[in-house]
């Protein structure tokens, strides 16, 4: 997980990239196929993100799912998330291991000096 997707205010949105040995924790949602086009529009496909199929390992099974990955032209390394955006992610503490949550909590933010 990194925050290299450029937001309008210069901060960074969450993004994922392949990184051998690293893990991204989060939630999986089951949605109707009919909702995918609307979600694509909301996420800004194809101008900001692309929808990709990946295999996700849960604690019980392996599942194929869709993820949104920012296109290279929309990414700038070294961006930081706004504190409000990071707090939104941290609110899902019941979805993360304690160690992962602490890593997120300690992420430097756009608003900090």
Secondary structure as GFF3:
##gff-version 3
##sequence-region A 1 113
A	DSSP	beta_strand	2	6	.	.	.	ID=ss1
A	DSSP	beta_strand	12	15	.	.	.	ID=ss2
A	DSSP	three_ten_helix	33	35	.	.	.	ID=ss3
A	DSSP	alpha_helix	36	43	.	.	.	ID=ss4
A	DSSP	beta_strand	49	57	.	.	.	ID=ss5
A	DSSP	beta_strand	62	70	.	.	.	ID=ss6
A	DSSP	three_ten_helix	72	74	.	.	.	ID=ss7
A	DSSP	alpha_helix	83	90	.	.	.	ID=ss8
A	DSSP	three_ten_helix	93	95	.	.	.	ID=ss9
A	DSSP	alpha_helix	98	105	.	.	.	ID=ss10
###
